[in-house]
Amino acid sequence: MSTNQFEALLDLTGRTALITGAGQGVGLATARMLAGQGARVAINDFHGDRAEAAATALREDGADAFAWPADVTNAEAVVEMVDAVESGLGPIDILVNNAGNAGPNESPLTPTPPFWDVPVADWGKWLGVNLFGVMHCTHAVTPRMIERGGGRVVTIISDAGRVGEPHLVVYSGAKAGAAGFMRGYAKAVARHKITANCVALGAIMTPPVAEALADDATRAKVERSYPLRRLGQPEDPAALITFLASDGASWMTGQTIPVNGGYSMAV
């Protein structure tokens, strides 16, 4: 395969991507990378000012970008968002389910008590965005993708969902649930030429993580958990997400692929 042929596989010109939780971090890096491959990008974020600032920056760089604030845990708000994106940018070809953590204001690095001491009422903040938010967005775009003959869905999970984290038990379950949902969904929609894959992350230096690891000693301790001896940057997973959204990944579906600096190994 020539360089030009490979570049053609990654070309997203004429396609529209919706990225949730894209006002900063991995979502914003993904939006930039998708736009760099020619895609029109819709920036979702819980915080409207953050979404608009991100879209404005992308437009200044020459991208066709659209901002829409919405809470992905609200199914009706998600349908309204999908309608608005398709009216503003065109039919959604690529969905990146990136919104996560414990909603808009809490990092997964925030210490939590043992699972048996966590009130049942607190489970919802983890399950709502990491599992139900993924399902809401995927549910909203799927009939449209089927009608148009295909699409790409990429869901961002965590290594907590693959190997488990003792201090993040509910979060681990929510991320594992999202991965299981993607596997079942991938089999259900494959005949419609829709692919569905997950990218599992280790610690990425997003703004909340950077704040939590501001102390050099704490950061060094976390880095020692990674064979590559560094934490991820948002661009690290964005590159794989972009590939999975492209024609280069047209024969990949139902997979969970780690981008984690070697924190855990996949067979």
N, C-alpha and C positions, 0 to 999 in steps of 0.2 A: 504494500500500500504506500502510495506516495504521500508526501507531506500535505499536498493540496487535497488529496482524498480524505485524509484524516481530519484536516481542518473543516472540510465540508460536513463531516459527520457531527461536528460540534457546533455548526452554524445554527443559530436559533432565530434568524431573521424572520420576521412575520409572525412569531409566536408570542403569546401573552402568558406571563407567569404571575401567580399570586403567591406571595411569601408572607406568612403570618409571623407576628412578633419580629418584624424586620426593621424596627426603628433604630436598632443598634446591634452590635455583636455579630453572631453567625448569620442571622437573617439579613442584616445590612450588607455584609461581605458577599453573601450569596446573591443578593439583588444586584450588586455592582458587577459581579462576575457574569451573571446571566445577561445583564444589559450589555456587557462588553462583547458578548457573543451575538448581539443583535436583538435580543428579546425586549418586548415591552414589559415593564415591571410594575406591579401593583404592590405598594408597601402597606401592609396592615400593622397596626400596633394598638394596644389598649390606650396608649397616650396619644391623643390627636396631634399635639405639638411636636412630638418626637417623630411621628409618621410623616408629617408635612415637612419637617426639617430634612429628613432623609430623602424624601422625594425631590425636594428643591435642590439638594446637593447633586443628586443624580441628573436632574434636568440641566444643571449648570455644566455638567460634564458631557452633555449631549444626548442623554438617554431619554426615552419616552417613558416617563414615570408618573404614577398616580398614587395618591395617598388616601387611605380610608381607615379611620379608627373604628374598631369594633372589639367587643369582648367575645372571644371564640367559644366561651362556655354558654353563650346565649344563642340557641339555634336560630331564632328569628332574626337576630342581628347578623348572623352569618349569611343567611339567604339574602338579606338586604345588601350586604357587602358584595356578594357574588353578582347580584343584579347590577349594582353600581359599577363594578369593575368591568363587566362585559359591555355596559353602555358606554363607559369612558375610554376603554382601551381595545375592546374586542373580545371574542370568545377565549375563555381560559383554556390553554393547552397544557399548562404545567401548574401543579399545586405543590408548594413546599410547606408542609406542616411543621413549622419551626417554633411556634409559641410554646413555652414550657415553664419550667420552674414551679413555683407555687403561686402562679398568677403574676401580676404586673410588678409587684414590689418586693418579692422575697427570693433570695438565691437558694439553690439546693445545698449550698454550703452552710446555710444557717443551721446552727446546732438544734437538734430536736431531742426530746426525751425518749426513753425506750418506748417501743411500739405499744406495750401494754399500759403505758401511762399517757398515751396520746388520746385525747377525747375523740369519740366517734365523729363529733361535729367538725373536727379539724381535718378529717380525711378528704373532705370535699374540695379543699383548695388544691390538693395534689391531683385528685382524680379528675376534677373539672377541666383543667386546661390540658393536662398531659394525655388523657384518654378521651373524654367526651369532646373536647375541643377538636381533636384529630378526627373523630367520627363525624362531628357536625360539618366541618369543612369538606371532608371527603364525600359525605352524603349529598351536600349541596351541589358539588361540581359534577358528580358522576353521570346523572342523566344527560347532561349537556355534552359531556365527552363521548358518551355512547352514541348520541344522535349524530355527532360530527365524525365518528369513526376512529377515536383514539385519544390518548393523552398520557401524561406522566404524573404520578403521585410519589413524592418523596417525603418521608416522615422522619424527623430528627428525634432519636431516642437517646438514652444514656447507657453507658456501660453498667450503671446501677441496675438497669433492666435485664442485662445479660448475666452478670455475675453476682448481683445482690450487694447491698450496702447495709450493714447492721444499724447504722444511725439514720438511714433513709428508707425505712421499710415500706411505707406507703408509696413513696416516690418510686422505689424500685418496682413495686407491683403495678403502678400506673404505666410506667415505661414498658415493662414486659407485656402489659395488656395491649399497648399500642402496637408493639411488634407482632403480637399474635393476631390482632385485628388486621394488620397489613398483610399477613400471610394468607389468612382466609379471604380477604378482599382480593388479593392478587389472583387467586384461583377463580374467584367469581367473575372477574372482569377481563380475564386474559383473552377470551374469545372476541372481545370488543376492541382489542389492540390497545388496551390500557395497561401500563406496567405500574407496579407498586413496590417500592423498596424502602428500607430503613437505613439510616446512617447512625451508628452508635458512637457517642462522643465520650472521651475522657474530659479532664478539666481543661476548659478553653478560657483564655484570658479575655472574657467579656467584661464590661464595666463592673457588674456586681461581683464577679470572681476576683478581678483585680483589686477591688476595694477590700474584699474579705482576706486577700493574701498580701496586703500592703506591707506587712511586717516581713523583713527579709528572712528571718529565721523560720517563720511559718511557711513561707513560699519555698524555701530550700528543702524543708522537710517533705512537703508535698511533691516537689520535683524528684526526690529520691525514689518515689513510688513508680516512676516512669523510666523504663530502660533507656530511652533517648535523652533523659535528663533535662527535659524542658517541658513546659506546659504548651498546649496548643494555642495557635493564633486563629482568629476567625476564618482566615483565608484557607487554613488547612482543610476543614471539612467542606468549605464552599467549592473547592475544586472538584471533589467527588460528587457533590450534589449537582453541579453543572453537568458533569459527565452523565449522571443518571437521568438528567432531564433531556439529554440529547439523543440523536439517532444512533450514536455509538453504543448505547446501552439498550438497544431495541430487543435484545434476546436475554435480558436480565429482568427477572421479576420474582417477588416473594423473598428477597434476600435481606439480611441484616449485616451490614458491613461496618466494622469498627474503624474509626479514625481516632486513635487513642495513645499514640506514642509508645505502644507496646505494653500498656497497663494490663491488658488481658489479651490472650492470643486466641484466634479463631482457627479451627481446622478447615 
